[in-house]
Amino acid sequence: MFEYYKPTEHGGLKEDGIPDMRVGTGEKYKPTEHSGLKEDGVPDMRVGSGSTYKPTGK
């Protein structure tokens, strides 16, 4: 049976040695793993502590 070349099994490289852009590295930056900061150091407003409701204290 014929085996297909799979870039995922060869470090993300095509048969000719060029990187296959469809294969990810798995190294995606996640602000939630970096104290809510984006890669440039600016706070990511999507990452929060939940509700922003503050009671007025009537």
mmCIF file of the N, C-alpha and C atoms, coordinates in Angstrom:
data_MODEL
# 
_entry.id   MODEL 
# 
loop_
_atom_site.group_PDB 
_atom_site.id 
_atom_site.type_symbol 
_atom_site.label_atom_id 
_atom_site.label_alt_id 
_atom_site.label_comp_id 
_atom_site.label_asym_id 
_atom_site.label_entity_id 
_atom_site.label_seq_id 
_atom_site.pdbx_PDB_ins_code 
_atom_site.Cartn_x 
_atom_site.Cartn_y 
_atom_site.Cartn_z 
_atom_site.occupancy 
_atom_site.B_iso_or_equiv 
_atom_site.pdbx_formal_charge 
_atom_site.auth_seq_id 
_atom_site.auth_comp_id 
_atom_site.auth_asym_id 
_atom_site.auth_atom_id 
_atom_site.pdbx_PDB_model_num 
ATOM 1   N N  . MET A 1 1  ? 0.832   -1.174 0.000  1.00 0.00 ? 1  MET A N  1 
ATOM 2   C CA . MET A 1 1  ? 0.000   0.000  0.000  1.00 0.00 ? 1  MET A CA 1 
ATOM 3   C C  . MET A 1 1  ? 0.884   1.248  0.000  1.00 0.00 ? 1  MET A C  1 
ATOM 4   N N  . PHE A 1 2  ? 0.470   2.271  -0.728 1.00 0.00 ? 2  PHE A N  1 
ATOM 5   C CA . PHE A 1 2  ? 1.239   3.501  -0.865 1.00 0.00 ? 2  PHE A CA 1 
ATOM 6   C C  . PHE A 1 2  ? 1.109   4.349  0.388  1.00 0.00 ? 2  PHE A C  1 
ATOM 7   N N  . GLU A 1 3  ? 2.217   4.829  0.905  1.00 0.00 ? 3  GLU A N  1 
ATOM 8   C CA . GLU A 1 3  ? 2.233   5.713  2.070  1.00 0.00 ? 3  GLU A CA 1 
ATOM 9   C C  . GLU A 1 3  ? 2.307   7.164  1.602  1.00 0.00 ? 3  GLU A C  1 
ATOM 10  N N  . TYR A 1 4  ? 1.450   8.020  2.118  1.00 0.00 ? 4  TYR A N  1 
ATOM 11  C CA . TYR A 1 4  ? 1.487   9.441  1.810  1.00 0.00 ? 4  TYR A CA 1 
ATOM 12  C C  . TYR A 1 4  ? 2.496   10.123 2.711  1.00 0.00 ? 4  TYR A C  1 
ATOM 13  N N  . TYR A 1 5  ? 3.189   11.118 2.167  1.00 0.00 ? 5  TYR A N  1 
ATOM 14  C CA . TYR A 1 5  ? 4.132   11.914 2.945  1.00 0.00 ? 5  TYR A CA 1 
ATOM 15  C C  . TYR A 1 5  ? 3.341   12.866 3.826  1.00 0.00 ? 5  TYR A C  1 
ATOM 16  N N  . LYS A 1 6  ? 3.614   12.851 5.105  1.00 0.00 ? 6  LYS A N  1 
ATOM 17  C CA . LYS A 1 6  ? 2.893   13.691 6.058  1.00 0.00 ? 6  LYS A CA 1 
ATOM 18  C C  . LYS A 1 6  ? 3.869   14.682 6.696  1.00 0.00 ? 6  LYS A C  1 
ATOM 19  N N  . PRO A 1 7  ? 3.716   15.973 6.373  1.00 0.00 ? 7  PRO A N  1 
ATOM 20  C CA . PRO A 1 7  ? 4.617   16.978 6.963  1.00 0.00 ? 7  PRO A CA 1 
ATOM 21  C C  . PRO A 1 7  ? 4.597   16.989 8.488  1.00 0.00 ? 7  PRO A C  1 
ATOM 22  N N  . THR A 1 8  ? 3.464   16.635 9.086  1.00 0.00 ? 8  THR A N  1 
ATOM 23  C CA . THR A 1 8  ? 3.387   16.633 10.551 1.00 0.00 ? 8  THR A CA 1 
ATOM 24  C C  . THR A 1 8  ? 4.305   15.583 11.163 1.00 0.00 ? 8  THR A C  1 
ATOM 25  N N  . GLU A 1 9  ? 4.678   14.587 10.392 1.00 0.00 ? 9  GLU A N  1 
ATOM 26  C CA . GLU A 1 9  ? 5.577   13.552 10.885 1.00 0.00 ? 9  GLU A CA 1 
ATOM 27  C C  . GLU A 1 9  ? 7.039   13.846 10.546 1.00 0.00 ? 9  GLU A C  1 
ATOM 28  N N  . HIS A 1 10 ? 7.284   14.990 9.888  1.00 0.00 ? 10 HIS A N  1 
ATOM 29  C CA . HIS A 1 10 ? 8.638   15.353 9.474  1.00 0.00 ? 10 HIS A CA 1 
ATOM 30  C C  . HIS A 1 10 ? 8.986   16.783 9.874  1.00 0.00 ? 10 HIS A C  1 
ATOM 31  N N  . GLY A 1 11 ? 8.609   17.171 11.063 1.00 0.00 ? 11 GLY A N  1 
ATOM 32  C CA . GLY A 1 11 ? 8.953   18.492 11.580 1.00 0.00 ? 11 GLY A CA 1 
ATOM 33  C C  . GLY A 1 11 ? 8.297   19.645 10.844 1.00 0.00 ? 11 GLY A C  1 
ATOM 34  N N  . GLY A 1 12 ? 7.171   19.402 10.185 1.00 0.00 ? 12 GLY A N  1 
ATOM 35  C CA . GLY A 1 12 ? 6.466   20.449 9.469  1.00 0.00 ? 12 GLY A CA 1 
ATOM 36  C C  . GLY A 1 12 ? 7.057   20.780 8.114  1.00 0.00 ? 12 GLY A C  1 
ATOM 37  N N  . LEU A 1 13 ? 7.961   19.921 7.613  1.00 0.00 ? 13 LEU A N  1 
ATOM 38  C CA . LEU A 1 13 ? 8.587   20.173 6.322  1.00 0.00 ? 13 LEU A CA 1 
ATOM 39  C C  . LEU A 1 13 ? 7.943   19.333 5.226  1.00 0.00 ? 13 LEU A C  1 
ATOM 40  N N  . LYS A 1 14 ? 7.835   19.936 4.036  1.00 0.00 ? 14 LYS A N  1 
ATOM 41  C CA . LYS A 1 14 ? 7.355   19.202 2.867  1.00 0.00 ? 14 LYS A CA 1 
ATOM 42  C C  . LYS A 1 14 ? 8.466   18.271 2.388  1.00 0.00 ? 14 LYS A C  1 
ATOM 43  N N  . GLU A 1 15 ? 8.161   17.441 1.402  1.00 0.00 ? 15 GLU A N  1 
ATOM 44  C CA . GLU A 1 15 ? 9.164   16.512 0.880  1.00 0.00 ? 15 GLU A CA 1 
ATOM 45  C C  . GLU A 1 15 ? 10.395  17.233 0.340  1.00 0.00 ? 15 GLU A C  1 
ATOM 46  N N  . ASP A 1 16 ? 10.209  18.441 -0.212 1.00 0.00 ? 16 ASP A N  1 
ATOM 47  C CA . ASP A 1 16 ? 11.344  19.184 -0.770 1.00 0.00 ? 16 ASP A CA 1 
ATOM 48  C C  . ASP A 1 16 ? 12.089  20.010 0.288  1.00 0.00 ? 16 ASP A C  1 
ATOM 49  N N  . GLY A 1 17 ? 11.686  19.918 1.553  1.00 0.00 ? 17 GLY A N  1 
ATOM 50  C CA . GLY A 1 17 ? 12.384  20.592 2.647  1.00 0.00 ? 17 GLY A CA 1 
ATOM 51  C C  . GLY A 1 17 ? 11.859  21.974 2.987  1.00 0.00 ? 17 GLY A C  1 
ATOM 52  N N  . ILE A 1 18 ? 10.869  22.446 2.242  1.00 0.00 ? 18 ILE A N  1 
ATOM 53  C CA . ILE A 1 18 ? 10.276  23.754 2.513  1.00 0.00 ? 18 ILE A CA 1 
ATOM 54  C C  . ILE A 1 18 ? 9.243   23.612 3.625  1.00 0.00 ? 18 ILE A C  1 
ATOM 55  N N  . PRO A 1 19 ? 9.211   24.557 4.596  1.00 0.00 ? 19 PRO A N  1 
ATOM 56  C CA . PRO A 1 19 ? 8.205   24.465 5.656  1.00 0.00 ? 19 PRO A CA 1 
ATOM 57  C C  . PRO A 1 19 ? 6.784   24.515 5.097  1.00 0.00 ? 19 PRO A C  1 
ATOM 58  N N  . ASP A 1 20 ? 5.929   23.641 5.602  1.00 0.00 ? 20 ASP A N  1 
ATOM 59  C CA . ASP A 1 20 ? 4.527   23.606 5.195  1.00 0.00 ? 20 ASP A CA 1 
ATOM 60  C C  . ASP A 1 20 ? 3.766   24.541 6.124  1.00 0.00 ? 20 ASP A C  1 
ATOM 61  N N  . MET A 1 21 ? 3.239   25.643 5.575  1.00 0.00 ? 21 MET A N  1 
ATOM 62  C CA . MET A 1 21 ? 2.580   26.663 6.388  1.00 0.00 ? 21 MET A CA 1 
ATOM 63  C C  . MET A 1 21 ? 1.281   26.166 7.013  1.00 0.00 ? 21 MET A C  1 
ATOM 64  N N  . ARG A 1 22 ? 0.759   25.047 6.561  1.00 0.00 ? 22 ARG A N  1 
ATOM 65  C CA . ARG A 1 22 ? -0.477  24.503 7.141  1.00 0.00 ? 22 ARG A CA 1 
ATOM 66  C C  . ARG A 1 22 ? -0.215  23.807 8.474  1.00 0.00 ? 22 ARG A C  1 
ATOM 67  N N  . VAL A 1 23 ? 1.033   23.532 8.765  1.00 0.00 ? 23 VAL A N  1 
ATOM 68  C CA . VAL A 1 23 ? 1.401   22.835 9.994  1.00 0.00 ? 23 VAL A CA 1 
ATOM 69  C C  . VAL A 1 23 ? 1.779   23.868 11.045 1.00 0.00 ? 23 VAL A C  1 
ATOM 70  N N  . GLY A 1 24 ? 1.058   23.875 12.154 1.00 0.00 ? 24 GLY A N  1 
ATOM 71  C CA . GLY A 1 24 ? 1.347   24.820 13.231 1.00 0.00 ? 24 GLY A CA 1 
ATOM 72  C C  . GLY A 1 24 ? 2.437   24.312 14.141 1.00 0.00 ? 24 GLY A C  1 
ATOM 73  N N  . THR A 1 25 ? 3.012   25.222 14.900 1.00 0.00 ? 25 THR A N  1 
ATOM 74  C CA . THR A 1 25 ? 4.082   24.847 15.823 1.00 0.00 ? 25 THR A CA 1 
ATOM 75  C C  . THR A 1 25 ? 3.557   24.551 17.212 1.00 0.00 ? 25 THR A C  1 
ATOM 76  N N  . GLY A 1 26 ? 2.305   24.954 17.477 1.00 0.00 ? 26 GLY A N  1 
ATOM 77  C CA . GLY A 1 26 ? 1.748   24.747 18.803 1.00 0.00 ? 26 GLY A CA 1 
ATOM 78  C C  . GLY A 1 26 ? 2.214   25.771 19.813 1.00 0.00 ? 26 GLY A C  1 
ATOM 79  N N  . GLU A 1 27 ? 2.906   26.792 19.376 1.00 0.00 ? 27 GLU A N  1 
ATOM 80  C CA . GLU A 1 27 ? 3.453   27.812 20.263 1.00 0.00 ? 27 GLU A CA 1 
ATOM 81  C C  . GLU A 1 27 ? 2.651   29.104 20.178 1.00 0.00 ? 27 GLU A C  1 
ATOM 82  N N  . LYS A 1 28 ? 1.351   29.029 20.311 1.00 0.00 ? 28 LYS A N  1 
ATOM 83  C CA . LYS A 1 28 ? 0.512   30.215 20.235 1.00 0.00 ? 28 LYS A CA 1 
ATOM 84  C C  . LYS A 1 28 ? 0.575   30.962 21.568 1.00 0.00 ? 28 LYS A C  1 
ATOM 85  N N  . TYR A 1 29 ? 0.760   32.279 21.499 1.00 0.00 ? 29 TYR A N  1 
ATOM 86  C CA . TYR A 1 29 ? 0.848   33.118 22.695 1.00 0.00 ? 29 TYR A CA 1 
ATOM 87  C C  . TYR A 1 29 ? -0.537  33.250 23.314 1.00 0.00 ? 29 TYR A C  1 
ATOM 88  N N  . LYS A 1 30 ? -0.644  32.993 24.589 1.00 0.00 ? 30 LYS A N  1 
ATOM 89  C CA . LYS A 1 30 ? -1.917  33.080 25.304 1.00 0.00 ? 30 LYS A CA 1 
ATOM 90  C C  . LYS A 1 30 ? -1.792  34.094 26.436 1.00 0.00 ? 30 LYS A C  1 
ATOM 91  N N  . PRO A 1 31 ? -2.524  35.222 26.334 1.00 0.00 ? 31 PRO A N  1 
ATOM 92  C CA . PRO A 1 31 ? -2.457  36.234 27.395 1.00 0.00 ? 31 PRO A CA 1 
ATOM 93  C C  . PRO A 1 31 ? -2.845  35.685 28.769 1.00 0.00 ? 31 PRO A C  1 
ATOM 94  N N  . THR A 1 32 ? -3.726  34.698 28.802 1.00 0.00 ? 32 THR A N  1 
ATOM 95  C CA . THR A 1 32 ? -4.145  34.144 30.095 1.00 0.00 ? 32 THR A CA 1 
ATOM 96  C C  . THR A 1 32 ? -2.996  33.443 30.812 1.00 0.00 ? 32 THR A C  1 
ATOM 97  N N  . GLU A 1 33 ? -1.966  33.069 30.080 1.00 0.00 ? 33 GLU A N  1 
ATOM 98  C CA . GLU A 1 33 ? -0.803  32.426 30.690 1.00 0.00 ? 33 GLU A CA 1 
ATOM 99  C C  . GLU A 1 33 ? 0.298   33.436 31.010 1.00 0.00 ? 33 GLU A C  1 
ATOM 100 N N  . HIS A 1 34 ? 0.047   34.727 30.713 1.00 0.00 ? 34 HIS A N  1 
ATOM 101 C CA . HIS A 1 34 ? 1.046   35.769 30.939 1.00 0.00 ? 34 HIS A CA 1 
ATOM 102 C C  . HIS A 1 34 ? 0.442   36.960 31.680 1.00 0.00 ? 34 HIS A C  1 
ATOM 103 N N  . SER A 1 35 ? -0.283  36.698 32.742 1.00 0.00 ? 35 SER A N  1 
ATOM 104 C CA . SER A 1 35 ? -0.894  37.717 33.605 1.00 0.00 ? 35 SER A CA 1 
ATOM 105 C C  . SER A 1 35 ? -1.800  38.684 32.855 1.00 0.00 ? 35 SER A C  1 
ATOM 106 N N  . GLY A 1 36 ? -2.438  38.217 31.788 1.00 0.00 ? 36 GLY A N  1 
ATOM 107 C CA . GLY A 1 36 ? -3.365  39.055 31.040 1.00 0.00 ? 36 GLY A CA 1 
ATOM 108 C C  . GLY A 1 36 ? -2.713  40.059 30.110 1.00 0.00 ? 36 GLY A C  1 
ATOM 109 N N  . LEU A 1 37 ? -1.415  39.897 29.852 1.00 0.00 ? 37 LEU A N  1 
ATOM 110 C CA . LEU A 1 37 ? -0.705  40.829 28.973 1.00 0.00 ? 37 LEU A CA 1 
ATOM 111 C C  . LEU A 1 37 ? -0.538  40.243 27.580 1.00 0.00 ? 37 LEU A C  1 
ATOM 112 N N  . LYS A 1 38 ? -0.677  41.119 26.569 1.00 0.00 ? 38 LYS A N  1 
ATOM 113 C CA . LYS A 1 38 ? -0.412  40.710 25.189 1.00 0.00 ? 38 LYS A CA 1 
ATOM 114 C C  . LYS A 1 38 ? 1.096   40.591 25.007 1.00 0.00 ? 38 LYS A C  1 
ATOM 115 N N  . GLU A 1 39 ? 1.503   40.124 23.823 1.00 0.00 ? 39 GLU A N  1 
ATOM 116 C CA . GLU A 1 39 ? 2.936   39.962 23.551 1.00 0.00 ? 39 GLU A CA 1 
ATOM 117 C C  . GLU A 1 39 ? 3.705   41.274 23.661 1.00 0.00 ? 39 GLU A C  1 
ATOM 118 N N  . ASP A 1 40 ? 3.060   42.399 23.337 1.00 0.00 ? 40 ASP A N  1 
ATOM 119 C CA . ASP A 1 40 ? 3.737   43.699 23.402 1.00 0.00 ? 40 ASP A CA 1 
ATOM 120 C C  . ASP A 1 40 ? 3.673   44.335 24.793 1.00 0.00 ? 40 ASP A C  1 
ATOM 121 N N  . GLY A 1 41 ? 3.093   43.629 25.782 1.00 0.00 ? 41 GLY A N  1 
ATOM 122 C CA . GLY A 1 41 ? 3.051   44.118 27.152 1.00 0.00 ? 41 GLY A CA 1 
ATOM 123 C C  . GLY A 1 41 ? 1.814   44.918 27.513 1.00 0.00 ? 41 GLY A C  1 
ATOM 124 N N  . VAL A 1 42 ? 0.940   45.158 26.552 1.00 0.00 ? 42 VAL A N  1 
ATOM 125 C CA . VAL A 1 42 ? -0.289  45.911 26.795 1.00 0.00 ? 42 VAL A CA 1 
ATOM 126 C C  . VAL A 1 42 ? -1.332  44.960 27.385 1.00 0.00 ? 42 VAL A C  1 
ATOM 127 N N  . PRO A 1 43 ? -2.088  45.375 28.401 1.00 0.00 ? 43 PRO A N  1 
ATOM 128 C CA . PRO A 1 43 ? -3.115  44.499 28.964 1.00 0.00 ? 43 PRO A CA 1 
ATOM 129 C C  . PRO A 1 43 ? -4.167  44.117 27.916 1.00 0.00 ? 43 PRO A C  1 
ATOM 130 N N  . ASP A 1 44 ? -4.522  42.850 27.906 1.00 0.00 ? 44 ASP A N  1 
ATOM 131 C CA . ASP A 1 44 ? -5.555  42.355 26.994 1.00 0.00 ? 44 ASP A CA 1 
ATOM 132 C C  . ASP A 1 44 ? -6.894  42.524 27.685 1.00 0.00 ? 44 ASP A C  1 
ATOM 133 N N  . MET A 1 45 ? -7.742  43.391 27.143 1.00 0.00 ? 45 MET A N  1 
ATOM 134 C CA . MET A 1 45 ? -9.015  43.704 27.781 1.00 0.00 ? 45 MET A CA 1 
ATOM 135 C C  . MET A 1 45 ? -9.983  42.523 27.776 1.00 0.00 ? 45 MET A C  1 
ATOM 136 N N  . ARG A 1 46 ? -9.720  41.506 26.966 1.00 0.00 ? 46 ARG A N  1 
ATOM 137 C CA . ARG A 1 46 ? -10.594 40.325 26.951 1.00 0.00 ? 46 ARG A CA 1 
ATOM 138 C C  . ARG A 1 46 ? -10.362 39.451 28.178 1.00 0.00 ? 46 ARG A C  1 
ATOM 139 N N  . VAL A 1 47 ? -9.209  39.605 28.806 1.00 0.00 ? 47 VAL A N  1 
ATOM 140 C CA . VAL A 1 47 ? -8.877  38.816 29.986 1.00 0.00 ? 47 VAL A CA 1 
ATOM 141 C C  . VAL A 1 47 ? -9.226  39.653 31.204 1.00 0.00 ? 47 VAL A C  1 
ATOM 142 N N  . GLY A 1 48 ? -10.140 39.165 31.996 1.00 0.00 ? 48 GLY A N  1 
ATOM 143 C CA . GLY A 1 48 ? -10.544 39.934 33.169 1.00 0.00 ? 48 GLY A CA 1 
ATOM 144 C C  . GLY A 1 48 ? -10.838 39.028 34.341 1.00 0.00 ? 48 GLY A C  1 
ATOM 145 N N  . SER A 1 49 ? -11.300 39.648 35.382 1.00 0.00 ? 49 SER A N  1 
ATOM 146 C CA . SER A 1 49 ? -11.603 38.890 36.595 1.00 0.00 ? 49 SER A CA 1 
ATOM 147 C C  . SER A 1 49 ? -13.088 38.576 36.692 1.00 0.00 ? 49 SER A C  1 
ATOM 148 N N  . GLY A 1 50 ? -13.802 38.719 35.591 1.00 0.00 ? 50 GLY A N  1 
ATOM 149 C CA . GLY A 1 50 ? -15.234 38.410 35.620 1.00 0.00 ? 50 GLY A CA 1 
ATOM 150 C C  . GLY A 1 50 ? -16.069 39.655 35.488 1.00 0.00 ? 50 GLY A C  1 
ATOM 151 N N  . SER A 1 51 ? -17.044 39.799 36.339 1.00 0.00 ? 51 SER A N  1 
ATOM 152 C CA . SER A 1 51 ? -17.988 40.909 36.261 1.00 0.00 ? 51 SER A CA 1 
ATOM 153 C C  . SER A 1 51 ? -17.330 42.235 36.628 1.00 0.00 ? 51 SER A C  1 
ATOM 154 N N  . THR A 1 52 ? -17.765 43.296 35.953 1.00 0.00 ? 52 THR A N  1 
ATOM 155 C CA . THR A 1 52 ? -17.259 44.634 36.281 1.00 0.00 ? 52 THR A CA 1 
ATOM 156 C C  . THR A 1 52 ? -18.275 45.410 37.107 1.00 0.00 ? 52 THR A C  1 
ATOM 157 N N  . TYR A 1 53 ? -19.348 44.751 37.575 1.00 0.00 ? 53 TYR A N  1 
ATOM 158 C CA . TYR A 1 53 ? -20.391 45.394 38.374 1.00 0.00 ? 53 TYR A CA 1 
ATOM 159 C C  . TYR A 1 53 ? -19.835 45.774 39.735 1.00 0.00 ? 53 TYR A C  1 
ATOM 160 N N  . LYS A 1 54 ? -20.067 47.031 40.122 1.00 0.00 ? 54 LYS A N  1 
ATOM 161 C CA . LYS A 1 54 ? -19.656 47.487 41.451 1.00 0.00 ? 54 LYS A CA 1 
ATOM 162 C C  . LYS A 1 54 ? -20.877 48.097 42.127 1.00 0.00 ? 54 LYS A C  1 
ATOM 163 N N  . PRO A 1 55 ? -21.299 47.547 43.261 1.00 0.00 ? 55 PRO A N  1 
ATOM 164 C CA . PRO A 1 55 ? -22.485 48.085 43.940 1.00 0.00 ? 55 PRO A CA 1 
ATOM 165 C C  . PRO A 1 55 ? -22.240 49.508 44.423 1.00 0.00 ? 55 PRO A C  1 
ATOM 166 N N  . THR A 1 56 ? -23.290 50.305 44.452 1.00 0.00 ? 56 THR A N  1 
ATOM 167 C CA . THR A 1 56 ? -23.179 51.711 44.860 1.00 0.00 ? 56 THR A CA 1 
ATOM 168 C C  . THR A 1 56 ? -23.265 51.890 46.371 1.00 0.00 ? 56 THR A C  1 
ATOM 169 N N  . GLY A 1 57 ? -23.733 50.899 47.097 1.00 0.00 ? 57 GLY A N  1 
ATOM 170 C CA . GLY A 1 57 ? -23.789 50.966 48.554 1.00 0.00 ? 57 GLY A CA 1 
ATOM 171 C C  . GLY A 1 57 ? -24.942 51.768 49.102 1.00 0.00 ? 57 GLY A C  1 
ATOM 172 N N  . LYS A 1 58 ? -26.123 51.642 48.536 1.00 0.00 ? 58 LYS A N  1 
ATOM 173 C CA . LYS A 1 58 ? -27.317 52.382 49.002 1.00 0.00 ? 58 LYS A CA 1 
ATOM 174 C C  . LYS A 1 58 ? -27.726 51.989 50.382 1.00 0.00 ? 58 LYS A C  1 
# 
